[in-house]
Amino acid sequence: MLSSVLDTAGSEAATTQPASAAERKIILTAITNADNTNKRLPEDFIYVMMNSMELTTMVCLLCCPHCFDKKLTMCITQSKGMAHLIKIKCLNCETYLWPDWTSKKSNNVHLDINVRAVAALKESGILHSKFDRFCGLMSMPCMHRNTYNNLANIVNTAIIEAGEECMIRASAVVHGRNISQPLTTDDRISSTGCPVITVSFDGTWHKRATHLIQELAVIDFDTGLVIDTEVLSNYCCVCDSNSAELNFDASKHMCQKNFSGSANAMEAAAASKICSHSVASENLFMA
């Protein structure tokens, strides 16, 4: 798989080199997998916001496919978040024509529109309270807070898995490029047999003007690909809110604090952690 990716990247660069750095990175980490191609949605797959009265009027103008009579009625019997269970019934022949949800289920588990809504809210930095206010002004039912929190955890897990998979592919590309290149000096290979690569570190804080949580990304100098990240936290909300309780047992929860020290030492500690496990996981020696 790696050789095919490198051949594709090389042939593409020989013909036309994209001007955008993002396009060049996508070409380097491209996956020619039929399964991923089949998962793409059709081009006409969109969600449309429509007034329920207009939809009822449109249904009343249609004919029943069984008795060809224009006596169709529509009612919403159940709601789950932003999805609704709509039943269309013919009053003449007493036949239910379309008892189904307005959104299909993603992986036969969760309704697609709810998952997309939570992902869009998290991407836009909107919390459930503001989303509830938006739905109220739009006369739309809002999903319950528990549903939002459950889907938010699922979206977070999916984002983390996708990011880790992308970094694994990027590490494989960087490793393959350095192994395939002719070695002009002996310092291209470390004593452990791993290729030595030149990297840069880019760090950011979780919130502006706060130095409690920092994320550090390591970027390959030659390709510009992010090959690893590390998150350090000097704060745990559970420990902080329950520290005054006498019977609080800190071992019963997963503490978010994994660093103790000054904010200036965070970036160096994160870089040290990344360099230590890069040899074991990515087979790369950073310099």
Order of alpha helices (4+ residues) and beta strands (2+ residues): alpha-alpha-alpha-alpha-beta-beta-beta-beta-beta-beta-alpha-alpha-alpha-beta-beta-beta-beta-alpha-alpha-beta
